[in-house]
Structures are given as C-alpha cells and as structure tokens.
Amino acid sequence: MFRIQTMNKISPRGLERFPRDRYEVAGELPHPDAILVRSADMHEVKIPDTVKAIARAGAGYNNIPIEACSNRGIVVFTTPGGNANAVKELTLAALFIASRNILQGTAWAATLADKADAVPDLIEQGKAQFEGPEIRGKVLGVVGLGAIGVMTANDALALGMEVIGYDPYISVDAAWNLSRQVSRADTLEGLLAKSDYVSLHLPLTDTTRGLFNAEKFRYIKQGARLINFARGGLVNEGDVIAALHTQKIALYVTDFPSAELLDCPQAICIPHLGASTPEAEDNCAVMAVQQLMDFLETGTIKNSVNFPRCSLEQRALHRLLVANRNIPNMVGQITTILAREGINIMDLINHHQGEYAYNIIDTEQQIPLDTLEQILAVEGIIRVRSIRG
C-alpha cells in the first residue's frame, strides 16, 4: 500500500486515478511515500524520510526546495503542458486587451451610468480616445517555445499574425508541434527589434531572472507591447516601468501584479489567472497522479525537474532503482556488488541530468536487504529502492 499526502485541494479527477486497493490518500497521514502539491510553500516544511517523490500539479516549482530534495534522492515532478491551453487562451486575450483598449474603454463607459438618456451621445463622443490597432498583420515574437509558447505561436498564425519564435533549447517534441510558418530568430535582440508584440513563455531560472531589462529594452521595437504570463521575475520591474513612462514600450500586460505595476497606468495587471480553469486543474492533477504512480510502481521518471527522464520496459520480476551523483564509475560499482552477491542482471539503463543520475536495473533474483545497504554505502549513492514487478 502506497501512502500519498496531499498539501492542497487537488482535483478529484486526478485523485480518483489512484486505485484504492493500492493507495491511501489523505491530507494528513504518517510516513507518506509521496506528496502531491499545488501552490503550498514547502521550503519550511519538514519532509519525512519516507518520501520518495513530490509531484506538483502545475508547471512551476518555485514552492519546492529542489536542491534539498535532490540531495535526498527525492524526485520532483511537474506537469508541463497540463495548463498550456488555459495560459494560451489568456495570452491570446492579452493580445486584444493590449491593442484595443478594451478594459480602459469599459471602465470609462461604467462612469456614465448616471447620465441617463445622454449615454448614447456621450459614448459616441468619447469612444475615439480608446481607438487601438488590430493584431492581424502585426508581428508577434514568442520567447520560449515550450508547450504554451508553441500553442500561442500556432494560434496567432491562425489569427493572421506574422510570428517569430526564439528558443535555443527547443525540445524535439515542441519542434514537431510548431508550425513551419513560424520564423526562427537567431537572437533574442533580433526578435525584439522586429516584434510589435512580445510574449514571454520562459521558465524562471538563474539565467532568465531579470532577463528583460533596460539593456534588452534598448533593442525592442518602439511602441511594442509586452505580455508576460510566464513568471514575474523574468522582467526587471523598475526597467519595464521606466520603458512604459518613455513610451518605448506601449503597454505591459502581466499575470503577476505588484504595487508598483498597479500604480502604473500603462501596465495591465491580471490577478494570476493563467491556469485558473477547471480544465487546467483537472489536467495537471491527472498528470501528476499518473507520474507518481509510474514512479512508485515501476521507477519510471518523466517530467522531473531534478532527475533525468528514465524508463525501461520491465523484463524481470525484480527491479533495483538507484539515484546517485553524476560521477565516474557509479554503474561499475553497483554492478560489481550485484555480481559479487550472485545477482544476475537482465537489463539496465543509466541516465544523467546535471549533477544527478538515475539507474533502473532489472534482476533475476530478489535483492537482499544487506545488498541494498552495500550499494547505499557507496560514496555518491543517494537513494536505493527495490520493487517487485
């Protein structure tokens, strides 16, 4: 019986995927095997030693202590693409909001409620101040071509826009899904110089934090509109506000309000609604649950942020799972111990990602506890687990 602790309200569509004869799921329970979370901040949470994995029902992972988890061999999963359509739809709405002054116009119209029969004439007299351009025929620059960026680019083409994409690390899957009509920018600066609209779809990392700043805004097309439904930290707020004041950037539409942005008339702040749809919550929960089940039952890793993607079709009754630091001769030391104990290996796979590696090893014999302890004692080994197929 696997024990799953939930730290937020998780969509029932996801939770119902857990077979009740093999899984116990609750908000509070001792010795959980895994944690299922959405937005709860886990940085100050004491994670039990029994926890083998954490799955976040969402694409970001800022609320999870990744380094601490990695050092303990806890695999952290996210659900990229689960909320992609929801964010894409709001990004498309932002294109219209940024162009046609819809919000400003409706807010002004609401002030005329007490003008009675004069309202129609006042509307006709005042509407010119809210005139805005159409998006058809304009250039959209999409920075980051993951699931959301690809969907945004493809749908913007269907709306009649010219689309330029920039992502030096685009995945094979994303490349397959991206329309051939999307032009490729060789540099971020080149994309900024050509785009009437710029939409950000990057993860927040040490290299992307504050990436869009005064230096980058030197290259941006005069009067461009900037849209950010990825992460607030991608943009240096002080620099974007300065660019708005000088009209270098015409409007900034973001899903990440701050006091400073709320005080800036040229910033349109949406209250973090990107993934706030019942469909997105269902999709992310289903993905997170399936990834936890695959990992706990077979050792398969998919969509982890701290360990490599790794899967192996099971060819034997017994399976050894080893997480280790990515240093030389780890596989050799593991297989030497197994050979010394007379355990025959049927198949194995080893993948690494950055500082960490992961091994799936299928064996003919069940691996005794003392053999597992020998492997765990090897310098560089972080976690060892044995499961039966």
C-alpha positions in Angstrom: 0.0 0.0 0.0 1.4 3.4 -1.1 0.6 6.4 1.0 0.1 9.8 -0.7 -0.1 13.0 1.3 -1.9 16.0 -0.3 -0.9 19.5 0.6 -3.5 21.4 -1.3 -7.0 20.8 -2.6 -6.3 18.5 -5.6 -8.8 18.0 -8.4 -11.0 14.9 -7.8 -10.4 14.0 -11.4 -6.8 13.3 -10.5 -7.3 11.7 -7.1 -9.8 9.2 -8.5 -6.9 7.7 -10.6 -5.3 6.2 -7.5 -6.5 2.6 -7.1 -8.0 2.4 -3.6 -6.7 -1.1 -3.1 -3.1 0.1 -3.5 -3.1 3.7 -2.4 -4.1 5.6 0.7 -4.6 9.3 0.1 -5.1 12.0 2.7 -4.1 15.5 3.7 -2.5 14.2 6.9 -1.0 10.8 7.3 2.2 9.4 8.8 5.1 8.1 6.7 4.0 9.1 3.2 5.7 7.6 0.2 4.9 10.7 -1.9 3.5 14.2 -1.7 1.0 15.8 -4.1 1.0 19.6 -4.0 -0.1 22.6 -6.0 0.9 26.0 -4.6 1.7 25.3 -0.9 5.2 26.6 0.1 7.3 23.6 1.1 10.5 25.5 1.8 10.0 25.4 5.5 8.2 22.1 5.6 9.9 19.1 7.2 9.7 16.4 4.5 9.5 12.9 6.1 12.3 10.5 5.3 9.9 8.1 3.7 9.0 10.5 0.9 10.4 9.3 -2.4 8.8 11.8 -4.7 6.9 15.1 -4.8 4.5 15.9 -7.7 3.4 19.4 -8.3 0.1 19.8 -10.2 1.5 22.7 -12.3 4.4 23.7 -14.4 6.4 25.8 -12.0 8.3 24.6 -8.9 9.4 27.7 -7.0 7.5 26.5 -4.0 9.5 23.3 -3.7 13.1 23.1 -2.2 14.7 21.4 -5.2 18.3 21.3 -4.0 17.3 19.7 -0.7 15.1 17.2 -2.4 17.9 16.3 -4.9 20.4 15.8 -2.1 18.0 13.3 -0.5 17.1 11.5 -3.8 13.5 12.8 -3.8 12.3 13.0 -7.4 10.3 16.2 -8.0 7.7 16.1 -10.8 5.8 18.9 -12.5 3.1 18.8 -15.2 4.3 20.8 -18.2 1.6 21.2 -20.7 -1.2 20.4 -18.3 -2.3 24.0 -18.1 -1.0 25.0 -21.5 -4.3 25.7 -23.2 -5.5 27.8 -20.3 -2.5 30.0 -20.4 -2.5 30.2 -24.2 -6.1 31.4 -24.2 -5.4 34.1 -21.7 -2.3 35.1 -23.7 -4.4 35.5 -26.8 -6.9 37.6 -24.9 -4.0 39.8 -23.8 -3.1 40.5 -27.4 -6.6 42.0 -27.9 -6.6 43.7 -24.5 -3.2 45.3 -25.2 -4.4 46.5 -28.6 -7.9 47.7 -28.5 -8.0 49.4 -25.1 -11.0 47.2 -24.1 -10.5 47.4 -20.4 -9.9 51.2 -20.4 -13.0 51.7 -22.6 -15.3 49.6 -20.5 -14.1 51.3 -17.3 -14.8 54.7 -18.8 -18.2 53.7 -20.0 -19.1 52.5 -16.5 -18.6 56.1 -15.2 -21.5 57.2 -17.4 -24.1 55.1 -15.6 -25.8 58.2 -14.1 -26.1 60.1 -17.4 -29.5 58.6 -18.3 -30.6 59.4 -21.9 -27.3 61.2 -22.6 -25.3 57.9 -22.5 -25.5 57.1 -26.3 -24.3 60.5 -27.3 -21.5 60.6 -24.7 -20.4 57.2 -25.8 -20.1 58.3 -29.5 -18.3 61.5 -28.4 -15.8 59.8 -26.2 -15.0 56.5 -27.9 -12.2 57.9 -30.1 -9.9 58.1 -27.2 -9.9 54.3 -26.9 -9.0 53.5 -30.6 -6.4 50.8 -30.9 -4.8 48.7 -33.7 -5.8 45.3 -35.0 -3.5 42.4 -34.5 -3.9 41.0 -37.9 -0.8 41.5 -40.0 1.3 42.5 -37.0 4.4 40.7 -35.8 4.3 38.6 -32.6 7.6 37.5 -31.0 7.3 34.4 -28.9 10.2 33.9 -26.5 10.3 30.3 -25.2 8.8 27.5 -27.3 7.6 25.0 -24.8 4.0 23.7 -24.8 2.4 27.1 -24.1 4.7 29.1 -26.5 4.1 26.6 -29.3 0.3 26.8 -28.9 0.4 30.6 -28.7 2.5 30.8 -31.9 0.3 28.4 -33.9 -2.9 30.1 -32.9 -1.5 33.6 -33.5 -0.8 32.5 -37.1 -4.4 31.4 -37.4 -5.4 35.0 -36.3 -3.4 36.4 -39.2 -0.3 37.5 -37.4 3.3 37.0 -38.5 5.1 35.0 -35.8 8.8 34.9 -34.9 10.0 32.4 -32.3 13.1 32.3 -30.2 14.2 29.3 -28.1 17.8 28.0 -28.3 16.8 24.9 -26.3 13.6 23.9 -28.1 12.7 20.2 -27.5 12.2 17.7 -30.2 8.5 17.3 -29.2 8.0 21.1 -29.3 9.7 21.4 -32.7 7.4 18.7 -34.1 4.3 20.6 -32.9 5.4 24.1 -34.1 4.1 25.3 -37.4 6.6 25.7 -40.2 5.2 29.2 -40.8 6.8 30.4 -37.6 10.1 32.2 -38.4 13.1 31.5 -36.3 15.0 34.3 -34.6 18.7 33.7 -34.2 19.0 36.1 -31.3 16.6 37.5 -28.7 17.7 41.0 -29.6 16.7 40.3 -33.2 13.3 39.2 -32.2 12.7 42.2 -30.0 13.7 44.6 -32.8 11.1 43.1 -35.2 8.1 42.4 -33.0 5.1 44.6 -32.5 4.1 42.2 -29.6 6.4 40.2 -27.4 5.0 37.2 -25.4 7.2 35.6 -22.7 7.0 31.8 -22.1 10.2 31.0 -20.3 10.9 29.2 -17.0 12.3 31.3 -14.2 15.9 30.3 -13.6 19.2 31.9 -12.5 19.9 32.7 -16.2 16.4 34.1 -17.1 15.7 36.1 -13.9 15.6 39.8 -14.8 16.4 38.9 -18.4 14.1 41.6 -19.8 15.7 44.7 -18.5 16.9 48.2 -19.7 19.7 46.6 -21.8 17.2 44.4 -23.7 14.7 47.2 -24.0 17.3 49.2 -26.0 16.6 46.7 -28.8 12.8 46.5 -28.5 10.7 48.0 -31.3 9.4 51.4 -30.4 5.9 51.1 -29.1 5.9 47.4 -28.7 3.5 45.7 -26.4 5.0 43.2 -23.8 3.0 40.2 -22.5 4.1 38.1 -19.6 2.1 35.1 -18.4 5.2 33.1 -17.6 6.9 34.4 -14.4 7.0 37.9 -13.0 10.7 37.6 -12.2 11.6 37.4 -15.9 11.2 41.1 -16.1 13.0 43.8 -14.2 10.0 45.8 -13.0 11.8 49.1 -12.5 13.2 48.9 -16.0 9.8 48.0 -17.6 8.1 50.8 -15.8 10.8 53.2 -17.0 10.3 52.0 -20.6 6.5 52.4 -20.2 6.9 56.0 -19.0 9.1 56.9 -22.0 6.7 55.0 -24.3 9.5 52.8 -25.5 7.0 50.0 -24.6 3.4 51.0 -25.2 1.8 48.5 -22.7 2.8 45.7 -20.4 0.2 43.0 -19.7 1.1 40.7 -16.9 -0.4 38.0 -14.7 1.9 38.9 -11.8 0.8 42.2 -10.2 2.9 44.2 -7.8 2.2 47.5 -6.0 4.5 49.3 -8.4 2.8 47.9 -11.5 -0.7 48.5 -10.2 0.3 52.2 -9.8 1.5 52.4 -13.5 -1.3 53.3 -16.0 0.4 51.6 -18.9 0.6 48.3 -17.0 -2.4 46.0 -17.2 -2.3 43.6 -14.2 -4.4 40.4 -14.3 -4.6 38.6 -10.9 -2.7 35.4 -11.8 -5.5 33.8 -13.8 -3.3 32.0 -16.3 -4.0 28.5 -15.2 -7.3 29.2 -13.3 -9.6 27.0 -15.2 -11.3 23.8 -14.0 -9.9 22.0 -17.1 -6.3 23.0 -16.3 -6.7 21.9 -12.7 -8.1 18.6 -13.8 -5.3 18.1 -16.4 -2.5 18.9 -14.1 -3.9 16.7 -11.3 -4.3 13.7 -13.7 -0.7 14.2 -15.0 0.8 14.5 -11.5 -1.0 11.4 -10.2 0.0 9.3 -13.2 3.6 10.3 -12.9 3.6 9.4 -9.2 2.1 6.0 -9.9 4.5 5.3 -12.7 7.4 6.2 -10.4 6.3 4.4 -7.3 5.3 1.2 -9.1 7.9 0.9 -11.9 10.6 3.5 -11.1 9.8 5.4 -14.3 10.8 9.1 -14.3 9.0 11.6 -16.7 8.8 15.4 -16.3 11.2 15.6 -13.3 13.0 18.9 -12.7 15.9 17.4 -10.7 16.5 13.8 -12.1 16.7 12.6 -15.7 13.9 11.2 -17.7 14.3 7.4 -17.5 12.2 4.4 -18.4 12.8 0.7 -19.1 10.4 -2.0 -20.2 10.4 -4.5 -17.4 12.0 -7.8 -18.4 12.3 -9.4 -15.0 10.4 -9.9 -11.8 12.7 -7.7 -9.7 13.9 -4.2 -10.2 16.6 -2.1 -8.5 16.3 1.7 -8.6 19.4 3.8 -7.7 19.7 7.6 -7.5 23.3 8.9 -7.4 25.5 11.8 -8.0 26.8 12.1 -11.6 30.4 10.9 -11.0 32.5 8.3 -12.8 32.3 4.5 -12.2 29.0 4.6 -10.3 27.4 1.9 -12.6 30.5 -0.2 -12.4 30.5 -0.2 -8.6 26.8 -1.1 -8.5 27.1 -4.0 -10.9 30.2 -5.2 -9.1 28.3 -5.6 -5.9 25.4 -7.4 -7.6 27.8 -9.8 -9.3 29.6 -10.5 -6.1 26.3 -11.4 -4.4 25.4 -13.7 -7.3 22.6 -11.5 -8.7 22.1 -11.7 -12.4 21.3 -8.5 -14.3 18.7 -8.9 -17.1 18.7 -5.3 -18.3 19.7 -1.9 -17.1 19.6 1.8 -18.1 21.5 4.8 -16.7 20.7 8.4 -17.5 22.1 11.6 -16.0 21.0 15.2 -15.8 23.4 17.8 -14.5 24.8 16.7 -11.1 22.5 13.7 -10.7 22.0 10.3 -12.3 19.4 7.5 -12.1 19.6 3.8 -12.8 16.9 1.2 -13.5 18.3 -2.4 -13.2 16.2 -5.5 -13.7 17.4 -8.6 -12.0 16.5 -12.3 -11.9 16.8 -12.6 -8.2 15.3 -10.5 -5.4 17.9 -8.2 -3.9 18.5 -8.9 -0.2 18.5 -6.0 2.3 22.2 -6.3 3.1 23.0 -5.9 -0.7 20.9 -2.8 -0.8 22.8 -1.5 2.2 26.1 -2.2 0.4 25.0 -0.2 -2.6 23.8 2.7 -0.5 27.1 2.7 1.3 29.0 3.5 -1.9 30.2 7.1 -2.0 27.9 9.1 -4.3 24.9 6.9 -3.9 21.9 8.9 -2.7 19.0 6.6 -2.6 18.3 2.9 -3.3 14.9 1.2 -3.8 13.9 -2.3 -4.7 10.5 -3.2 -6.2 8.8 -6.3 -7.5 7.1 -6.3 -10.9 
